[in-house]
Amino acid sequence: MATTLVSVPTLVSPALASADTREVIRCEHCTLVQYRTTNSLCRRCHKPLDIEDPVVLGPQPVPVPPVQATAEAGLQVAGQVRDIRRARHLSQRQLAGRMQVPRTYISKIENGKAIPTLGSLERLAEALEVDVCQLVRDTRSRRDEEVASILSDPFLAEIAALLPHLDSLQRTLFYGTLRDKATGQRRTA
């Protein structure tokens, strides 16, 4: 951007002459040479006269959002409590009676509005007749348990051992057939 200060000759007093010194600017977009306007926009194209040079930045670290361990753990506990309570065919009122707490406290735990203390977790586990570890399991440990229970079947374990040896077409056909069998659909050729 080419900027030039030009002194405009005036026929007025020397005291006002410094006020008539204005900045002459050429617009980078339409190349109009003009005095700087009060809003710093070009008179013709109305684009900004001051084009800032882009600042070249080096690699910036990506900010990692802080892990809210308590909230996430609370939601995992909430889901576990609800799932185990439903599996045991207990109502919130029955579970609250076993724990000797208000029913609303069980509701708050299940909805993630309250995170139980260690003492409450122990009482919850006792009331649900499970180990405390089952209430605070994470997704990975649950997945590992599901995989272990699936592979405990000798037939499924044998199939799982053969899957890596199939090419992509064979694997796709196998998965399609398996899905059809699981959903009860029959394919017709």
C-alpha positions in Angstrom: 0.0 0.0 0.0 1.5 3.3 -1.0 0.7 6.2 1.3 2.1 9.6 0.9 1.7 12.7 3.0 1.1 15.7 0.9 1.0 19.2 2.0 -1.8 21.1 0.3 -0.9 24.7 -0.3 -3.4 27.1 1.2 -3.9 30.8 1.1 -4.9 31.0 4.7 -3.0 31.7 7.8 0.1 29.5 8.7 -1.7 28.4 11.9 -4.4 26.6 9.8 -1.8 25.2 7.3 -0.9 22.3 9.5 -4.6 21.3 9.6 -4.7 21.1 5.8 -2.0 18.5 5.7 -3.9 15.4 4.8 -2.9 11.8 3.9 -3.1 10.9 0.3 -3.8 7.2 -0.3 -4.2 5.0 -3.3 -6.9 2.3 -3.0 -5.4 -1.2 -3.6 -8.7 -2.4 -5.1 -9.7 0.2 -7.6 -6.4 2.3 -7.6 -8.2 5.6 -7.0 -5.8 8.2 -5.5 -7.7 10.1 -2.8 -7.5 11.8 0.5 -8.0 9.6 3.5 -11.7 9.6 4.5 -12.9 9.7 8.1 -14.2 6.1 7.9 -11.1 4.8 6.0 -13.2 3.4 3.1 -12.6 4.1 -0.6 -14.8 6.7 -2.1 -15.3 4.6 -5.3 -15.4 1.0 -4.2 -16.2 1.4 -0.5 -13.5 -1.1 0.5 -11.2 -0.5 3.4 -8.2 1.6 2.6 -6.0 0.1 5.3 -5.1 -3.4 4.3 -3.3 -5.1 7.1 -0.5 -7.3 6.2 -1.3 -10.8 7.1 0.6 -11.9 10.1 2.5 -15.1 9.5 2.1 -17.3 12.5 4.0 -20.4 13.3 2.3 -23.6 14.3 0.0 -22.9 17.2 -0.8 -25.6 19.8 -4.3 -26.8 19.6 -6.1 -26.1 22.8 -7.4 -29.3 24.4 -10.6 -28.8 26.3 -10.2 -29.7 29.9 -11.6 -33.2 30.7 -14.5 -32.9 33.1 -13.8 -36.2 34.8 -16.4 -35.8 37.5 -19.3 -35.0 35.2 -18.3 -37.8 32.8 -17.9 -40.2 35.6 -21.2 -39.1 37.1 -22.9 -39.8 33.8 -21.3 -43.3 33.6 -22.4 -44.0 37.2 -25.9 -42.7 36.4 -26.3 -45.1 33.4 -24.9 -48.0 35.4 -27.2 -47.5 38.3 -30.3 -47.2 36.0 -29.3 -50.2 33.9 -28.6 -52.4 37.0 -31.8 -51.2 38.7 -33.9 -52.0 35.7 -32.2 -55.4 35.2 -33.1 -56.2 38.8 -36.7 -55.1 38.2 -36.5 -52.5 41.0 -38.3 -49.2 41.0 -36.5 -46.0 42.2 -38.7 -46.1 45.3 -37.7 -49.7 46.1 -34.0 -48.9 45.7 -34.4 -45.8 47.8 -36.0 -47.9 50.5 -33.1 -50.4 50.5 -30.6 -47.5 50.7 -32.7 -45.5 53.2 -32.6 -42.3 51.1 -35.3 -40.3 49.5 -36.5 -41.5 46.1 -35.6 -38.1 44.6 -31.9 -38.8 45.4 -32.0 -42.0 43.3 -33.6 -39.9 40.5 -30.9 -37.3 40.7 -28.2 -39.9 40.6 -29.7 -41.6 37.5 -30.2 -38.2 35.7 -26.6 -37.1 36.5 -27.7 -34.2 38.7 -26.0 -35.7 41.7 -22.8 -37.6 41.9 -22.9 -40.1 44.8 -20.1 -40.0 47.4 -18.0 -43.1 48.1 -20.3 -44.0 51.0 -23.4 -43.7 48.8 -21.7 -45.8 46.1 -21.1 -48.5 48.7 -24.7 -48.4 49.8 -25.9 -48.4 46.2 -23.8 -51.4 45.4 -25.1 -53.2 48.5 -28.7 -52.3 47.6 -28.3 -53.5 44.0 -26.4 -56.6 45.1 -23.3 -55.8 42.9 -19.7 -54.9 43.5 -18.8 -51.2 43.6 -16.5 -51.8 40.6 -19.6 -52.5 38.4 -21.0 -49.1 39.2 -17.9 -47.2 38.1 -16.9 -49.2 35.1 -15.9 -47.3 32.0 -16.9 -48.0 28.4 -13.7 -49.9 27.6 -14.0 -52.4 30.4 -17.7 -53.0 29.5 -16.7 -53.6 25.9 -13.9 -56.0 26.9 -16.4 -57.9 29.1 -18.8 -58.2 26.2 -16.1 -59.4 23.8 -14.9 -61.9 26.3 -18.5 -63.2 26.8 -19.0 -63.5 23.0 -15.7 -65.3 22.5 -16.5 -67.7 25.3 -18.7 -69.5 22.8 -16.4 -72.0 21.0 -18.1 -71.6 17.6 -17.9 -67.8 17.7 -14.3 -68.0 18.8 -13.5 -70.2 15.9 -15.2 -67.8 13.4 -13.4 -64.8 15.0 -10.1 -66.6 14.5 -10.9 -67.1 10.7 -12.1 -63.5 10.0 -8.7 -61.9 9.5 -7.9 -64.4 6.7 -10.9 -63.4 4.6 -10.5 -60.8 1.9 -12.8 -57.8 1.8 -15.4 -59.3 -0.6 -15.6 -62.5 1.5 -15.9 -60.5 4.7 -18.7 -58.3 3.3 -20.6 -61.4 2.1 -20.1 -63.1 5.5 -21.3 -59.9 7.5 -24.3 -59.6 5.2 -25.3 -63.2 5.7 -24.8 -62.9 9.4 -26.9 -59.7 9.6 -29.7 -61.3 7.6 -29.7 -64.3 9.9 -29.7 -62.1 13.0 -32.6 -60.0 11.7 -34.5 -63.1 10.4 -34.5 -61.9 6.7 -34.0 -64.2 3.8 -32.3 -63.3 0.7 -33.6 -64.4 -2.6 -31.3 -64.6 -5.7 
